[in-house]
Each structure stands twice: as structure tokens, then as C-alpha cells.
Amino acid sequence: MTTPSNAQRLWMFEQMLVSRYLEESIERIYMEGKTPVFNMANGPIPGEMHLSNGQEPCAVGVCAHLEAGDIVTATHRPHHIAVAKGVDLDEMVAEIFGKKTGLSGGRGGHMHLFDARVNFSCSGIIAQGMGPAVGAALSRQLQGKPGVAVAYLGEGAANQGAFHETLNLAALWKLPVVFVIEDNAWGISVAKAASTAIERNYLRAAAYGMPGVFVPGNDPDAIFAAAAEAIARARAGDGPSLIEIETHRLAGHFMGDGETYRPAGEKEALRAKDPIPVYRQRLLELGVADEVTLAGIDERARGQVDAAVQFARESDYPAPEEALDMVFV
């Protein structure tokens, strides 16, 4: 088992904090102008919003092994992965606000973040990122260039046709790609057991001749170890792998979700497993850092998020006449 170094553990902890503080800030700001009658179009952040609170380990455990040249495609719940991949935080938040200084000039919003500088993209369409990730891996292979592709997806996406098509091609062509399933047990409001014929999706990897591994416990160190093996395999030219991670969605599917579908007591039990305080305690017990060091990391993470939010709030909206810019006609 590959164990992260102390520096890697501290990096993972800080990125989880940045992601969590970002989501908590968005959660507060999103509701501005949307009360007393909720209207998704109102406020500084209009439209749907999918928060990743609780899923931070899935991002850091994998992205700790990646370089800027490696490709990542993410889902409609992308912020934690974007943070861990190194997407510019100021521009990312500005994009979420729909501002001119955003990654795409405010045109994409939170589900369509794109940063070519670090090869990151995401999509609101279920399983949509799998094809582009496999295509990017094929491109690297055909050109003899280094680099691996990582495709994130939810457990519900494993029932899409794109899942089976891309796993088949990746295995057939022995492509340098890693598929990462974030299994938070809920596909919107549908429980996994009500939608999926098998208990664990990593078992499906065997049907396509690739290794599959299940990582329980929402544990950054365990995810780091599984990703180390899968990414090393891809870099060595040995083909694709599939990693299924047990994780937890601490918020609703989207902002405004009443979550009446959850069994009584489920959310309270999940909050007791919040991976950030659990990992913080591990760092203390292992002697990786002391309270002073961790407090400094916490302050730095909050500062990054506060600065990004201020940048977004103070940025201008695109001019109306720019609406048709960057549009192919």
C-alpha cells in the first residue's frame, strides 16, 4: 500500500478545506435574493447549484498524483475536483457568479467549468465526461505523449451507455485512463439499490478486462493508495483501471432540495463521519502536524476563498452585446 508523505497529507487536507469553505460560502451567497419565495433565477448566483460537501477525499486522493498535463473530466458536482486539479480559484468563482472575469467569461456557470491551463473540464450531462477523457487518452497514446486521463462519474452514471462504451474502448486500446466512481448512494433522489442490479460497480471492471478496486470509508489515504496504483499502471502503458469510492453527500442533490427521500437520521449519521474533522484528527495523532500548523492551514484556506469571493463580487458582468461572442454560426 502506497502511503502519502507528510507533505502530501497536508496538501490533501488544505485542498479539502478550500473546497469545503468554498461550498459553504456559495451556500450562503446562493440564497441571497431567493427568499422569502425561492426563485432559482434570482440572486448573485442564479441557476442550479450542486455542492460537493463530504466528497472532498475523492478529489484529493486522486489529484495528488496528477500533473498539469494530465486530463480530468468531472461531473455536475465538480468544485472539489476543480480545486484539487489546480483550477484558478478566483476565475472559477467568478465563473460561478456569471462574471466577465470567469473561466469562460461567465458563459458556463458552475456545471461547465473549463480551464485548459490545467486540462480540467466538467459537464452537467450524466457520464458525458467519460468519452472526452477516453479521447484525450487516445490522443496522448497516438502522439506518443505522456499524460493520463481521469474521468470522474457518479454511481448512477455507471448505468449509462457511455460507461460501457468507454470502458470497452479504453480496455480494447489499452489507453492511459482511470475511471473514478464517486458512490454517494443517491442518484438525485433514487437510492442506488433501487437503480443498480449489483451492490458494487467496481465488479463491472472485470467484464472489460481491467482492474477494479473498491475503496470504503471515504478515506483520503486509502484513495491515495488506490489511485497511486491505477495511475502508475496508466503511465506505464498497461491500460485503464476503475476505482469505486464510498463517499457521502452531506448536502442535498441541489440547493433547495428538501431531501425528504432520505431515511430518518441518515444525514445526522453522515455528518458524524465528516471526512475533514476525521482527517484532521488523524494528522494530529500521526504527528504529521500540530494544532498551530493546522490552524495556519485553516486560515490560509479561508483566506483563499474569501479573496476569490471578493474578486467575483467586484468583477463586472459581461456586456449584453457580448452574448453572441464565441458562438459558432
C-alpha positions in Angstrom: 0.0 0.0 0.0 1.4 3.4 -1.0 1.3 5.8 1.9 1.3 9.6 1.3 4.1 11.6 2.6 3.5 14.2 5.3 3.7 17.0 2.7 1.1 15.1 0.6 -1.2 14.7 3.6 -1.0 18.4 4.4 -1.7 19.3 0.8 -4.7 17.0 0.7 -6.0 18.5 4.0 -5.6 22.0 2.7 -7.4 21.3 -0.6 -10.3 19.7 1.3 -10.6 22.8 3.4 -10.5 25.1 0.5 -13.2 23.1 -1.2 -15.4 23.0 1.9 -15.1 26.7 2.7 -15.9 27.4 -1.0 -19.0 25.4 -0.8 -20.1 26.9 2.5 -19.6 30.4 1.0 -21.6 29.5 -2.1 -24.3 28.0 0.0 -24.8 31.3 1.9 -24.5 33.6 -1.2 -26.7 31.4 -3.3 -29.7 32.2 -1.1 -29.3 35.9 -1.4 -32.3 37.3 -3.2 -34.1 33.9 -3.2 -36.2 34.5 -0.1 -38.9 34.6 1.1 -40.1 32.9 -2.1 -37.5 30.7 -3.7 -36.8 31.6 -7.3 -33.7 29.9 -8.9 -33.2 32.8 -11.2 -32.7 35.4 -8.5 -29.6 36.4 -6.6 -25.9 36.8 -7.4 -25.7 33.1 -8.3 -28.7 32.1 -10.5 -29.5 28.6 -11.7 -29.0 25.2 -10.2 -26.2 24.6 -7.7 -24.7 21.2 -6.7 -22.5 21.2 -3.7 -19.8 18.6 -3.0 -19.6 18.8 0.8 -18.4 15.4 2.1 -16.9 14.2 -1.2 -13.6 16.1 -0.9 -11.5 12.9 -0.3 -12.4 11.6 -3.8 -10.7 14.6 -5.4 -7.6 15.0 -3.3 -6.7 11.3 -3.1 -6.6 11.1 -6.9 -5.4 14.5 -7.9 -2.4 14.3 -5.5 -0.8 12.1 -8.2 -1.6 14.3 -11.2 0.3 16.9 -13.1 -0.9 19.9 -15.0 -0.6 18.0 -18.3 -2.9 15.2 -17.1 -6.5 15.5 -18.1 -9.5 15.4 -15.7 -13.2 15.4 -16.6 -15.7 15.9 -13.8 -19.4 15.8 -13.2 -22.2 18.3 -12.4 -20.8 18.3 -8.8 -17.3 19.5 -9.7 -15.9 22.1 -7.3 -13.9 19.8 -5.1 -12.2 18.2 -8.1 -11.5 21.6 -9.8 -9.9 22.8 -6.6 -7.7 19.7 -6.3 -6.7 19.9 -10.0 -5.5 23.4 -9.6 -8.1 25.4 -11.4 -7.7 29.1 -10.8 -9.9 29.8 -7.8 -10.6 33.5 -8.5 -11.7 32.8 -12.1 -13.6 29.7 -11.0 -15.7 31.6 -8.5 -16.2 34.5 -11.0 -17.5 31.9 -13.5 -20.0 30.6 -10.9 -21.2 34.2 -10.4 -21.5 34.6 -14.2 -18.9 37.4 -14.3 -16.7 38.5 -17.2 -13.6 37.6 -15.3 -14.7 33.9 -15.1 -13.0 31.0 -16.7 -15.4 31.3 -19.7 -16.4 34.9 -19.3 -19.4 33.9 -17.3 -20.9 31.8 -20.0 -20.5 28.3 -18.5 -21.6 28.6 -14.9 -20.8 26.1 -12.2 -21.6 22.9 -14.1 -19.4 23.9 -17.1 -16.1 24.9 -15.7 -13.2 24.8 -18.2 -9.6 25.5 -17.6 -7.3 24.5 -20.5 -4.2 25.5 -18.5 -4.6 22.5 -16.2 -6.7 20.3 -18.6 -9.9 20.4 -16.5 -13.5 20.3 -17.7 -16.9 19.2 -16.4 -20.4 18.8 -17.7 -23.9 18.7 -16.4 -24.8 15.7 -18.5 -24.5 12.4 -16.8 -21.5 10.3 -17.9 -20.7 13.0 -20.5 -17.1 13.4 -19.4 -16.2 9.8 -20.0 -15.9 10.0 -23.8 -13.7 13.1 -23.8 -11.4 11.5 -21.2 -11.0 8.4 -23.3 -10.5 10.6 -26.4 -7.8 12.6 -24.6 -6.1 9.4 -23.5 -6.2 8.1 -27.1 -4.7 11.3 -28.3 -1.8 11.0 -25.9 -1.3 7.4 -27.0 -1.4 8.1 -30.7 1.0 11.1 -30.4 3.4 9.3 -28.1 3.0 12.0 -25.5 3.0 11.4 -21.7 -0.1 12.0 -19.6 -3.1 10.2 -18.2 -6.8 11.0 -18.2 -9.1 10.7 -15.2 -12.9 10.5 -15.7 -15.0 11.2 -12.6 -18.6 9.9 -12.5 -21.3 9.2 -10.0 -22.6 5.7 -9.3 -25.7 6.5 -11.3 -23.6 7.2 -14.4 -22.4 3.5 -14.3 -25.9 2.6 -15.7 -25.4 4.9 -18.7 -24.5 3.5 -22.1 -21.4 5.8 -22.2 -20.0 4.0 -19.2 -19.9 0.6 -21.0 -18.8 2.1 -24.4 -15.9 3.9 -22.9 -14.7 1.1 -20.6 -14.8 -1.2 -23.6 -12.7 1.1 -25.9 -10.3 2.0 -23.1 -9.6 -1.6 -22.4 -9.5 -2.6 -26.1 -7.0 0.1 -27.0 -5.1 -0.2 -23.6 -5.5 3.5 -23.0 -3.9 5.5 -20.1 -7.2 6.4 -18.4 -8.6 5.9 -14.9 -12.3 5.9 -14.2 -13.3 7.1 -10.7 -16.8 6.5 -9.4 -17.9 8.7 -6.5 -20.6 6.5 -4.9 -22.6 8.7 -2.6 -25.5 6.2 -2.6 -28.0 8.6 -4.2 -28.7 9.3 -7.8 -30.6 12.6 -7.2 -33.4 11.1 -5.1 -33.1 7.4 -6.2 -31.3 5.1 -3.9 -28.5 3.0 -5.5 -30.2 -0.3 -4.5 -33.3 0.8 -6.5 -31.4 1.5 -9.7 -28.4 -0.8 -9.9 -28.5 -4.6 -10.1 -25.2 -5.2 -8.4 -24.1 -3.9 -5.0 -20.6 -2.6 -6.2 -19.8 -1.1 -9.5 -16.1 -1.9 -9.4 -17.1 -5.5 -10.2 -18.1 -4.4 -13.7 -14.4 -3.6 -14.5 -13.7 -7.3 -14.8 -16.1 -7.6 -17.7 -13.8 -5.3 -19.7 -10.6 -6.9 -18.7 -9.3 -4.1 -16.4 -8.6 -3.9 -12.7 -11.3 -2.7 -10.4 -11.0 -1.7 -6.8 -13.4 -0.6 -4.1 -12.3 2.0 -1.5 -14.5 2.1 1.5 -14.7 4.7 4.3 -14.3 8.0 2.3 -10.6 7.9 3.4 -8.1 10.2 1.6 -5.2 8.0 2.4 -6.9 4.8 1.1 -8.0 6.7 -2.0 -4.4 7.9 -2.5 -3.1 4.4 -2.3 -5.6 3.0 -4.9 -5.0 5.9 -7.2 -1.3 5.5 -7.0 -1.5 2.0 -8.4 -4.1 2.9 -11.1 -2.2 6.0 -12.3 1.2 4.2 -12.3 -0.4 1.5 -14.4 -1.7 4.0 -16.9 1.6 5.9 -17.1 3.4 2.6 -17.7 1.2 1.8 -20.7 -0.6 -1.1 -19.0 -4.1 0.3 -19.7 -7.1 1.6 -17.8 -8.4 0.9 -14.3 -11.6 1.6 -12.4 -11.8 2.9 -8.8 -15.1 3.0 -6.9 -15.1 5.2 -3.8 -17.6 5.1 -1.0 -18.3 8.7 -0.2 -21.1 10.8 1.3 -23.1 13.7 0.1 -23.7 15.8 3.1 -25.9 18.3 1.3 -28.9 17.7 -1.0 -28.6 16.9 -4.6 -29.0 20.6 -5.4 -29.6 23.8 -3.4 -33.3 23.8 -2.5 -33.6 20.0 -2.3 -35.9 19.1 0.5 -34.2 15.7 0.9 -37.5 14.1 2.0 -36.3 10.9 0.3 -33.6 10.3 2.9 -34.3 7.9 5.7 -34.7 9.5 9.1 -31.3 10.0 10.8 -29.2 9.4 7.7 -27.9 12.9 7.4 -27.0 13.2 11.0 -25.1 9.9 10.9 -23.2 11.1 7.8 -22.3 14.4 9.4 -20.7 12.4 12.2 -18.4 10.9 9.5 -17.5 14.2 8.0 -14.1 13.4 6.4 -12.5 16.8 7.2 -12.5 16.7 11.0 -11.8 12.9 10.9 -8.7 13.5 8.7 -7.6 16.5 10.9 -7.6 14.2 13.9 -5.6 11.6 12.1 -2.9 14.2 11.2 -2.6 15.1 14.8 -2.5 11.5 16.0 0.2 10.6 13.5 2.3 13.6 14.3 2.0 15.0 10.8 1.2 18.4 12.2 0.4 20.2 15.4 -2.6 22.4 16.2 -0.7 25.6 15.3 0.2 24.3 11.9 -3.3 23.1 11.2 -4.7 26.4 12.3 -2.4 28.2 9.9 -3.6 25.9 7.1 -7.2 26.6 8.0 -6.6 30.4 8.0 -4.9 30.2 4.6 -7.7 28.2 3.1 -10.4 30.6 4.4 -8.3 33.5 3.1 -8.1 32.0 -0.4 -11.9 31.5 -0.6 -12.7 34.9 0.9 -10.4 36.6 -1.7 -12.0 34.6 -4.5 -15.5 35.6 -3.5 -14.5 39.2 -3.2 -12.9 39.1 -6.7 -16.1 37.6 -8.1 -18.4 40.1 -6.4 -16.3 43.0 -7.6 -16.0 41.8 -11.1 -18.2 43.1 -13.9 -20.9 41.2 -15.7 -20.4 40.7 -19.5 -22.0 43.4 -21.6 -25.2 42.4 -23.3 -23.7 42.8 -26.7 -21.1 40.1 -25.9 -23.8 37.4 -25.7 -23.0 36.1 -29.2 -19.2 36.3 -28.8 -17.5 32.8 -29.0 -20.6 31.4 -30.7 -20.2 29.5 -34.0 -22.8 30.5 -36.5 
